[in-house]
Amino acid sequence: MQLLYKINYALIIVPLMLFSLGAITLLASSPDKAKSQLIFLFIGLILYFVTVFVDYSVTKSFWKYFLAFSILSLIFVQVLGISKLGSARWLDIGFVTFQPSELAKVCLIFTMAAYISENSDFKNNLKKLLKLLLFTLPLIILVFLQPDLGTTIILTSTLLCVLFFSGVSKMYFVLMIIIGGLLSSPLWHALKEYQKIRVLVFLNPQLDVLGHGYNVIQSIISIGSGGVLGKGFAHGSQTQMNFLPVHWTDFIFASFSEEWGFVGVIVLILLYSIFLISILYVALKTKDAYGSLLAIGIFSVFMTQFTVNVGMNLGLLPVTGITLPFVSHGGSSLIVSLIMLGVLQNIWLKGGDEH
């Protein structure tokens, strides 16, 4: 009974509300995907409860094994992975396919949190900072090579966010930003042709109206046609007539906006704001350095996903294939999101006496 008083209900109720909004949107256009999403939810909830009740601090001793497993799975996907839309991102393990890049998000967070909390002099020690980068950069590089630009952005922003909040030397942090900027040119040349076109089309969608610019243009039309109150459940013409591409994943925000309008969008953004603030609250209230850094890393993942997905739906950012957390269809994404939720709840409960 005492446990019920300690639970952070915002970390349960808000994600379930977001999932419900996503399920309703899927049900209106893709009933089969709505059903499969419920199955993914069931699997994810099992893992959620496992992560809630297994002390998160135990994982601190196993981060190197977790890192090795994640790197190996990313290597395997390059060789044995299932290719979709020009990217080898999925591994078939018989009864289900999953994305190792989703696992890489969790691995990066645990690796950084464990390493930094174990090295108290890390902040001003260049050697230890370089060692941390040696552990984490392979994850980012392997995901980039798939190629998966969206997850690469998430991993990079998480790396920088955790480093910033860990109190790393400002000089080292700025130096990393400068080096990253200098590497932008060779990284641009390393991008696949379709990824370069996406960036160019983002700057001017009219360059390829019926090609790479089509998705963004249809997304903007969908959002605008929703008006103030939306067209109503299953009445979004852009979605129902399949003008809006991949409306169940990348562009579910546009599909939702068309059906529920400006009012619905405000509700959605408000829910995400409450959710993200709740995660930050966990990070700030937790006295354990490891737990606090885990929470910061998880915050960065969700914040980046939300910002980039909404940004690309509005035509403010390039299309990168990032899903909207808890709302978009996708088994790997939902399950990993629920695992991270479980970790957050675990951190909160273990520090329950402090709150």
C-alpha positions in Angstrom: 0.0 0.0 0.0 2.9 2.3 0.8 4.2 1.8 -2.7 1.0 3.4 -4.2 1.9 6.7 -2.4 5.4 6.7 -3.8 4.5 6.1 -7.5 5.1 9.0 -9.9 1.7 8.9 -11.5 2.6 11.5 -14.2 5.0 8.9 -15.6 2.2 6.4 -16.0 -0.9 8.4 -16.8 0.5 10.8 -19.4 2.3 8.2 -21.5 -0.9 6.1 -21.5 -2.9 9.1 -22.6 -0.4 9.7 -25.4 -0.6 6.0 -26.4 -4.5 6.3 -26.4 -4.4 9.3 -28.7 -2.0 7.4 -31.1 -4.2 4.3 -31.0 -7.3 6.3 -31.9 -5.5 8.0 -34.8 -4.3 4.6 -36.0 -7.7 3.1 -35.6 -9.2 5.7 -37.9 -6.8 4.9 -40.8 -5.1 1.6 -40.1 -7.1 -0.7 -37.8 -4.6 -3.6 -38.3 -1.7 -1.4 -37.1 -3.8 -0.3 -34.1 -4.3 -3.9 -33.1 -0.6 -4.8 -33.5 0.3 -1.7 -31.5 -1.8 -3.1 -28.6 0.2 -6.3 -28.8 3.4 -4.3 -28.6 2.0 -2.4 -25.6 1.4 -5.7 -23.8 4.9 -6.9 -24.4 6.3 -3.5 -23.4 4.3 -3.4 -20.2 5.8 -6.8 -19.1 9.3 -5.3 -19.6 8.1 -2.1 -17.9 7.2 -3.9 -14.7 10.5 -5.9 -14.8 12.5 -2.7 -15.0 10.3 -1.1 -12.3 11.0 -3.8 -9.7 14.6 -4.7 -10.5 16.8 -2.2 -8.7 18.3 0.0 -11.5 21.6 0.4 -9.6 22.3 -3.3 -10.3 22.7 -2.4 -14.0 25.7 -0.2 -13.2 27.9 -3.3 -12.9 26.9 -4.7 -16.3 27.2 -1.7 -18.6 30.2 -3.0 -20.5 28.4 -6.3 -21.3 25.4 -4.3 -22.4 27.6 -2.1 -24.6 29.3 -5.1 -26.2 25.9 -6.7 -26.9 24.5 -3.5 -28.5 27.6 -3.0 -30.7 27.5 -6.6 -31.9 23.8 -6.3 -32.7 24.5 -3.2 -34.7 27.3 -5.0 -36.6 25.0 -8.0 -37.2 22.3 -5.8 -38.7 24.8 -4.5 -41.3 25.4 -8.1 -42.4 22.2 -10.0 -41.7 19.7 -7.1 -41.4 16.4 -6.7 -43.2 16.6 -3.7 -45.6 13.7 -1.3 -45.9 13.7 1.9 -47.9 17.4 1.6 -48.4 18.4 1.1 -44.8 19.4 -2.1 -43.0 17.9 -1.5 -39.6 16.0 -4.6 -38.6 17.0 -8.0 -37.3 14.7 -11.0 -37.7 14.9 -13.2 -34.6 12.2 -15.7 -35.8 9.0 -14.6 -34.2 9.6 -10.9 -34.4 11.9 -8.2 -36.0 13.5 -5.5 -33.9 15.7 -2.5 -34.4 19.1 -2.7 -32.7 19.3 1.1 -33.1 16.5 1.5 -30.6 18.5 -0.6 -28.1 21.5 1.6 -28.8 19.6 4.6 -27.2 19.2 2.7 -23.9 22.8 1.4 -24.1 24.2 4.9 -24.7 22.4 6.3 -21.6 23.5 3.4 -19.3 27.1 3.6 -20.6 27.4 7.3 -20.0 25.6 7.3 -16.6 27.7 4.4 -15.3 31.0 5.7 -16.6 30.6 9.3 -15.4 29.2 8.2 -11.9 32.2 5.8 -11.5 34.7 8.5 -12.3 34.3 11.5 -10.0 37.2 13.4 -11.6 35.8 13.0 -15.1 34.7 16.6 -15.5 38.2 18.1 -15.9 40.1 15.0 -17.1 40.6 15.0 -20.8 41.9 11.4 -20.8 38.8 10.1 -19.2 36.5 12.1 -21.5 38.3 10.6 -24.5 37.9 7.2 -23.1 34.1 7.8 -22.7 33.9 8.9 -26.3 35.8 5.7 -27.3 33.1 3.7 -25.7 30.1 5.6 -27.1 31.1 6.8 -30.5 31.0 3.3 -32.1 27.3 3.2 -31.3 26.7 6.5 -33.1 28.9 5.6 -36.1 27.3 2.1 -36.6 23.8 3.6 -36.5 24.9 6.3 -39.0 26.2 3.7 -41.3 22.9 1.8 -41.5 22.1 4.6 -42.5 19.7 5.9 -39.8 20.1 9.7 -39.6 17.2 10.1 -37.2 18.6 7.8 -34.5 22.0 9.3 -35.1 20.6 12.7 -34.2 19.0 11.3 -31.1 22.2 9.6 -29.9 24.3 12.7 -30.6 22.0 15.0 -28.8 21.8 12.6 -25.8 25.6 12.4 -25.7 25.9 16.2 -25.6 23.0 16.6 -23.1 24.4 14.1 -20.6 27.9 15.6 -20.9 26.5 19.1 -20.3 24.4 18.2 -17.3 27.3 16.1 -15.8 29.3 19.3 -15.5 32.0 18.5 -18.0 34.6 21.3 -18.5 33.1 24.1 -20.6 36.3 24.2 -22.6 36.1 20.5 -23.5 32.4 20.8 -24.3 32.9 23.8 -26.6 35.9 22.0 -28.2 33.7 19.0 -29.0 31.1 21.3 -30.6 33.8 22.9 -32.8 35.2 19.5 -33.8 31.7 18.3 -34.6 31.2 21.4 -36.8 34.5 20.7 -38.6 33.4 17.1 -39.3 30.1 18.3 -40.8 31.6 18.5 -44.3 32.9 14.9 -44.5 29.7 13.7 -42.9 27.7 15.5 -45.5 29.6 13.6 -48.2 29.1 10.4 -46.3 25.3 10.8 -46.4 23.3 8.7 -48.9 22.0 10.6 -51.9 18.4 10.4 -50.7 19.4 11.9 -47.3 21.1 14.8 -49.0 18.0 15.4 -51.1 15.9 15.4 -48.0 18.0 18.2 -46.5 17.9 20.2 -49.7 14.2 19.7 -50.0 13.7 20.8 -46.4 15.3 24.1 -47.4 12.9 24.4 -50.4 10.2 21.6 -50.7 9.2 23.1 -54.1 12.5 21.7 -55.6 10.8 18.2 -55.8 7.1 18.6 -55.3 6.2 15.1 -56.5 9.3 13.4 -55.2 11.2 14.0 -52.0 9.3 17.2 -51.2 5.9 15.4 -51.5 5.9 14.1 -47.9 6.5 17.5 -46.3 4.0 19.3 -48.5 1.3 16.8 -47.9 2.0 16.9 -44.1 1.7 20.7 -44.1 -1.5 20.5 -46.1 -2.9 17.9 -43.6 -2.1 20.1 -40.6 -3.5 23.2 -42.1 -6.7 21.5 -43.3 -7.5 20.5 -39.7 -8.3 24.0 -38.8 -9.3 24.8 -35.2 -11.4 21.8 -34.2 -10.3 19.3 -36.8 -12.4 17.2 -39.3 -13.2 14.5 -36.7 -12.5 10.9 -36.2 -11.8 9.0 -39.5 -12.7 12.1 -41.5 -9.2 13.3 -42.4 -9.3 13.3 -46.2 -5.5 13.5 -46.6 -5.1 10.4 -44.5 -8.2 8.4 -45.6 -7.3 9.0 -49.3 -3.7 8.1 -48.7 -2.3 11.5 -49.9 -0.4 11.7 -46.6 2.5 9.1 -46.7 3.5 6.8 -43.7 0.7 8.5 -41.7 1.0 5.7 -39.0 4.6 6.5 -38.1 6.7 9.5 -39.3 3.6 11.7 -40.1 1.1 10.6 -37.5 1.3 14.1 -36.0 0.0 15.5 -39.3 -2.7 12.8 -39.4 -3.7 13.6 -35.8 -3.7 17.3 -36.5 -6.0 16.9 -39.5 -8.6 15.0 -37.4 -8.4 17.0 -34.1 -7.2 20.4 -35.3 -5.4 23.1 -33.4 -7.2 22.2 -30.1 -6.0 18.6 -30.4 -2.5 19.7 -31.1 -2.5 22.0 -28.0 -3.6 19.0 -25.9 -0.9 16.8 -27.4 1.9 19.4 -26.8 0.6 20.0 -23.3 0.8 16.3 -22.5 4.3 16.1 -23.8 5.3 19.1 -21.8 4.0 17.6 -18.6 5.7 14.3 -19.4 9.1 15.9 -20.1 8.9 18.2 -17.0 8.1 15.1 -14.9 11.3 13.4 -16.2 13.4 16.4 -15.4 11.8 16.5 -11.9 13.0 12.9 -11.3 16.5 13.9 -12.5 16.7 16.9 -10.2 15.2 15.2 -7.1 17.4 12.1 -7.3 20.5 12.3 -5.1 22.1 9.3 -6.7 24.4 10.5 -9.5 23.9 7.4 -11.6 20.1 7.6 -11.4 20.1 11.3 -12.1 22.2 10.9 -15.2 20.0 8.0 -16.4 17.0 10.3 -16.1 18.8 13.1 -18.0 19.7 10.7 -20.8 16.1 9.5 -21.1 14.8 13.1 -21.0 17.1 13.9 -23.9 15.9 10.9 -26.0 12.2 11.8 -25.6 12.8 15.5 -26.0 14.8 15.0 -29.2 12.2 12.6 -30.7 9.3 14.9 -30.0 11.1 18.0 -31.3 12.4 16.5 -34.5 9.2 14.6 -35.3 7.0 17.6 -34.9 9.6 19.8 -36.6 9.7 17.6 -39.7 5.9 17.4 -39.8 5.7 21.2 -39.9 8.5 21.4 -42.5 10.8 23.1 -40.0 13.3 20.2 -39.9 14.4 17.6 -42.5 12.5 14.3 -42.7 14.6 11.8 -40.8 12.2 8.9 -39.9 12.0 9.6 -36.2 8.8 8.4 -34.5 6.6 10.4 -32.1 7.0 8.7 -28.7 4.0 6.5 -27.6 1.9 7.9 -30.5 3.5 6.5 -33.7 3.1 2.9 -34.7 6.3 0.8 -34.1 7.1 -2.1 -31.9 10.7 -1.5 -31.1 10.2 2.1 -30.4 7.2 1.6 -28.1 8.9 -1.3 -26.2 12.1 0.6 -25.7 10.1 3.7 -24.6 8.3 1.6 -22.0 11.6 0.1 -20.7 12.9 3.7 -20.3 9.7 4.6 -18.4 10.2 1.6 -16.1 13.8 2.8 -15.4 12.5 6.3 -14.5 9.8 4.9 -12.2 12.4 2.7 -10.6 14.7 5.7 -10.0 11.8 7.6 -8.5 10.7 4.7 -6.2 14.2 4.0 -4.9 14.5 7.7 -3.9 10.9 7.7 -2.6 11.9 8.5 0.9 13.8 11.6 -0.2 10.9 13.2 -2.1 
